[in-house]
Amino acid sequence: MPADKLHPDAHRVCEMIIASGRPPIETLTPVEARAVYLASKAILQPDPEAVAEVADLSASGPAGSIPLRLYRGRPAAQTDAQPVVVYFHGGGWVIGDLESHDQLCRALANAVPCTVIAVDYRRAPEHKFPAAVEDAIAATRWIADNADRLKVDANRLAVAGDSAGGNLSAVVSIAVRDSGGPAPVLQFLIYPGTDMAMQSASISRHAEQLPLTRKGMQWFVDHYLRSPQDVQDWRASPLRAASLRGLPPTLIITASFDPLCDEGEAFAKALASAGVPVELERFAGQIHGFITMGRIVADAQRATDLGAARLRAAFAGKRGGA
């Protein structure tokens, strides 16, 4: 790996975290960690963009209703079914919610433009693995099945997510491939977790790198998984899936100072080896979580624009239900 330096914007975020006196996440309860994470939104994220429509919905799930939030990008004609991105928020399967990723979903909806539907899947430790996976799959199917009333085009559906949400996006793509659809036209994975074993070189190389340290990542995994045996399950570790053939074209974004960098890039390599069209973009000098730090980190906009461009191209290729 070439020599790399922490980007000045990322360095500023890390300094702000230290100056705030925020305790390490592994010392907090999940409830405390959720509050701290949401409080950072006003400091790190830009003001939310206006979109053509915002609506709170619910999908039918295996354990009851799954809250969703629909964002219709501008411009939006009343009669046209927009392409749709099913978005899974990050937060280690423990923190994060519809509010924490509201700004990003709005920005993505406008940038494509498309409809983004964010999924408020069940979180750990109240709901251990595979609850989040079950909700993610169920929500994706529900959105496709209800495309007409949602005014979206099920033939132009993509999945996307950051961190834990990138993990869930990859798992959904594998699950729907194996069960007959709906088939995403693209999966957009932003610094995804792909192997719960946590043994990649970047886990050690950036073990103390804020905001996601090795101890912090272990805290997330310990809350999410039921037992060490779950590490082997592809629904937790999609890099361990028996086959990645036939998955949708993929854009993976990684951050070079992220403990999860190497497993995201290993997933890109495995997809390519399986014949899946894949584009990997490593953001040099960046840290985990940077796409939701756009008030401080300029690369957040570049990452959003890149994702929007690839989504736009994928949707253009599916016009007319082709």
C-alpha positions in Angstrom: 0.0 0.0 0.0 1.4 3.4 -0.9 2.3 5.9 1.8 -0.7 7.8 3.0 -1.4 10.7 5.3 -4.5 11.5 7.2 -6.5 14.1 5.2 -6.6 17.5 7.0 -10.4 17.4 7.1 -10.4 14.0 8.7 -7.7 15.2 11.1 -10.0 18.1 12.1 -12.8 15.7 12.8 -10.6 13.5 15.0 -9.4 16.6 16.9 -13.0 17.7 17.5 -13.9 14.2 18.8 -11.0 14.4 21.3 -11.7 18.0 22.3 -15.4 17.1 23.0 -14.3 14.6 25.6 -16.6 12.0 24.0 -16.0 8.7 25.8 -14.9 5.6 23.7 -18.0 3.9 22.4 -17.0 0.6 24.0 -17.5 2.3 27.4 -21.1 3.3 26.7 -24.3 1.4 26.8 -26.1 1.1 23.4 -28.7 3.7 24.5 -25.9 6.2 25.5 -24.1 5.5 22.2 -27.2 6.2 20.1 -27.7 9.5 21.8 -24.0 10.5 21.3 -24.1 9.5 17.7 -27.2 11.4 16.9 -25.9 14.5 18.7 -22.9 14.6 16.4 -25.2 15.1 13.4 -25.6 18.9 13.9 -21.8 19.3 14.2 -20.7 17.1 11.3 -23.5 17.1 8.7 -24.6 19.8 6.3 -28.0 21.3 6.5 -30.6 18.9 5.0 -31.7 19.6 1.4 -35.3 20.1 0.5 -36.7 17.2 -1.6 -39.9 16.9 -3.6 -41.6 14.6 -1.0 -40.8 13.0 2.3 -43.1 10.3 3.7 -42.9 7.9 6.6 -44.1 4.4 5.7 -44.0 0.9 7.1 -43.3 -2.4 5.5 -44.5 -5.8 6.6 -41.7 -7.7 8.3 -41.1 -11.0 10.0 -41.5 -9.4 13.5 -44.1 -6.8 12.6 -43.9 -3.5 10.8 -40.6 -2.0 9.6 -40.4 1.8 9.6 -39.4 3.3 6.3 -38.8 6.9 5.1 -39.3 7.8 1.5 -37.5 10.7 -0.1 -38.5 11.7 -3.6 -35.7 13.6 -5.4 -36.2 16.8 -7.2 -37.4 17.3 -9.9 -40.2 14.7 -9.6 -43.2 14.6 -12.0 -46.3 13.3 -10.4 -46.9 10.8 -13.1 -43.5 9.3 -13.4 -42.2 6.3 -11.4 -38.7 7.2 -10.3 -35.9 4.7 -9.9 -35.5 3.7 -6.3 -32.6 3.2 -3.9 -33.3 1.1 -0.8 -30.9 2.6 1.8 -29.6 0.9 4.9 -28.0 3.2 7.5 -24.7 2.6 9.2 -24.1 2.4 12.9 -22.7 -1.0 13.6 -26.1 -2.7 13.7 -26.5 -1.0 17.1 -26.7 2.8 16.6 -28.0 5.0 13.8 -31.6 5.4 12.6 -33.7 7.3 10.1 -32.7 10.6 11.6 -29.0 10.0 11.6 -28.9 9.5 7.8 -31.7 11.9 6.8 -29.3 14.4 5.3 -27.4 11.8 3.2 -30.7 10.2 1.9 -32.0 13.6 0.8 -28.7 14.5 -0.9 -28.6 11.2 -2.8 -32.3 11.5 -3.8 -31.7 14.9 -5.4 -28.3 14.1 -6.9 -29.5 11.1 -9.0 -32.4 12.1 -9.0 -34.4 9.2 -7.7 -36.5 8.0 -4.8 -34.5 6.9 -1.7 -36.3 4.7 0.8 -34.5 4.4 4.1 -35.0 1.3 6.2 -35.2 1.4 10.0 -34.2 -2.2 10.6 -34.2 -3.7 14.1 -31.0 -3.0 16.0 -28.9 -5.0 18.4 -28.5 -5.9 21.2 -32.3 -5.8 21.7 -32.6 -7.7 18.4 -29.6 -9.8 17.7 -28.4 -11.2 14.3 -30.1 -12.1 12.0 -33.0 -9.6 12.8 -31.4 -6.7 10.9 -30.9 -9.0 7.9 -34.4 -10.3 8.0 -35.8 -6.8 8.1 -33.5 -5.6 5.3 -34.6 -8.4 3.0 -38.3 -8.1 3.8 -38.2 -4.3 3.3 -36.6 -4.6 -0.1 -39.2 -7.1 -1.2 -42.0 -5.0 0.1 -40.8 -2.0 -1.7 -40.6 -3.9 -5.0 -44.0 -5.5 -4.4 -45.6 -2.1 -3.7 -43.8 -0.2 -6.4 -46.9 1.1 -8.1 -48.4 2.8 -5.1 -45.0 4.1 -4.1 -44.6 5.6 -7.6 -41.2 3.8 -8.1 -39.9 1.5 -10.8 -39.1 -1.9 -9.4 -37.1 -2.7 -12.6 -34.8 0.2 -11.6 -34.1 -0.7 -8.0 -30.7 -0.4 -6.3 -29.5 -1.2 -2.7 -27.0 1.1 -0.9 -25.7 1.6 2.6 -22.7 2.7 4.7 -20.8 0.6 7.1 -23.3 -1.8 8.7 -25.7 -0.7 6.0 -23.1 -1.6 3.3 -23.0 -5.1 4.9 -26.7 -5.4 4.8 -26.9 -4.2 1.2 -24.4 -6.9 0.2 -26.3 -9.6 2.1 -29.6 -8.5 0.6 -28.1 -8.8 -2.9 -27.0 -12.3 -2.2 -30.4 -13.3 -0.6 -32.5 -12.0 -3.4 -30.3 -13.6 -6.0 -30.9 -16.9 -4.3 -34.6 -16.4 -3.9 -35.7 -15.0 -7.3 -35.6 -11.3 -6.8 -36.1 -8.4 -6.9 -32.8 -8.1 -8.7 -30.9 -4.8 -7.9 -29.3 -3.1 -10.9 -26.5 -1.8 -8.6 -25.2 -2.2 -5.1 -23.5 0.8 -3.7 -21.4 -0.2 -0.7 -19.8 2.6 1.4 -16.9 1.3 3.6 -18.8 -2.0 4.2 -18.1 -4.5 6.9 -17.8 -7.8 5.1 -16.1 -10.2 7.5 -16.9 -10.4 11.2 -13.6 -12.2 12.0 -11.9 -8.8 12.2 -8.6 -10.2 11.1 -7.7 -8.0 8.1 -4.4 -6.0 8.2 -6.2 -2.7 8.4 -8.0 -3.7 11.6 -4.5 -3.8 13.2 -3.0 -0.9 11.1 -5.7 1.5 12.2 -6.7 -0.1 15.5 -6.6 3.3 17.3 -7.9 5.5 14.5 -11.0 7.5 15.4 -13.9 7.4 15.0 -14.0 3.6 14.6 -11.3 1.8 16.6 -10.7 -1.9 16.8 -12.2 -2.0 20.3 -15.2 0.0 19.1 -15.7 -2.4 16.2 -15.5 -5.4 18.5 -18.1 -3.7 20.7 -20.5 -3.5 17.7 -19.8 -7.1 16.7 -20.3 -8.4 20.3 -23.6 -6.7 20.5 -24.8 -7.8 17.1 -23.8 -11.5 16.9 -25.4 -14.2 19.0 -22.2 -16.2 19.3 -18.8 -16.6 17.7 -20.2 -19.2 15.4 -22.2 -16.4 13.6 -18.9 -15.1 12.2 -19.0 -17.9 9.7 -22.6 -17.2 8.5 -22.6 -15.3 5.1 -25.5 -13.2 6.3 -23.1 -11.7 8.9 -19.9 -12.0 6.8 -20.9 -11.7 3.1 -17.2 -12.2 2.1 -17.7 -15.8 3.3 -20.7 -16.5 0.9 -20.3 -19.8 -1.0 -20.6 -17.9 -4.3 -20.7 -14.2 -5.3 -21.6 -15.0 -8.9 -24.6 -13.3 -10.5 -24.6 -10.4 -8.1 -25.4 -6.9 -9.4 -22.7 -4.5 -10.6 -21.1 -2.9 -7.6 -19.5 0.3 -6.5 -17.5 0.1 -3.3 -16.1 3.1 -1.5 -13.4 2.6 1.1 -11.4 5.0 3.3 -7.7 4.4 3.6 -7.6 5.2 7.4 -10.5 2.9 8.2 -10.1 -0.4 10.1 -12.6 -1.8 7.6 -10.7 -0.7 4.5 -9.1 -4.0 3.7 -12.2 -6.2 4.1 -14.2 -3.8 1.8 -11.4 -4.1 -0.8 -11.2 -7.9 -0.3 -15.0 -8.0 -1.1 -14.4 -6.0 -4.3 -11.6 -8.4 -5.3 -13.9 -11.4 -4.6 -16.7 -10.0 -6.6 -14.4 -9.3 -9.6 -13.1 -12.9 -9.3 -16.7 -14.1 -9.5 -17.3 -12.1 -12.7 -19.2 -9.3 -11.2 -18.6 -5.8 -12.6 -17.1 -3.9 -9.8 -15.6 -0.4 -9.3 -13.5 0.3 -6.2 -12.8 3.8 -5.1 -10.5 4.3 -2.1 -10.6 7.7 -0.6 -7.0 8.5 0.4 -6.6 9.9 3.9 -10.2 9.4 4.9 -11.7 7.9 8.0 -14.7 5.6 8.6 -18.0 7.5 8.5 -16.7 10.4 6.3 -19.7 10.5 4.0 -21.9 11.7 6.9 -19.4 14.4 7.9 -20.0 16.8 5.0 -20.0 19.9 7.1 -16.3 19.3 7.8 -15.1 16.7 5.2 -15.3 17.9 1.6 -14.8 14.4 0.3 -18.3 13.6 1.6 -19.7 15.5 -1.4 -17.4 13.8 -3.8 -18.4 10.4 -2.5 -22.1 11.2 -2.8 -21.6 12.6 -6.3 -19.7 9.4 -7.3 -22.5 7.2 -6.0 -25.1 9.3 -7.7 -23.4 9.1 -11.0 -23.1 5.3 -10.9 -26.7 5.0 -9.8 -27.8 7.2 -12.6 -25.9 5.2 -15.1 -27.3 1.9 -13.8 -30.8 3.2 -13.8 -30.4 4.5 -17.4 -29.5 0.9 -18.4 -32.8 -0.4 -17.1 -35.3 2.0 -18.7 -38.3 0.3 -20.1 -38.0 -2.7 -17.8 -35.1 -4.0 -19.9 
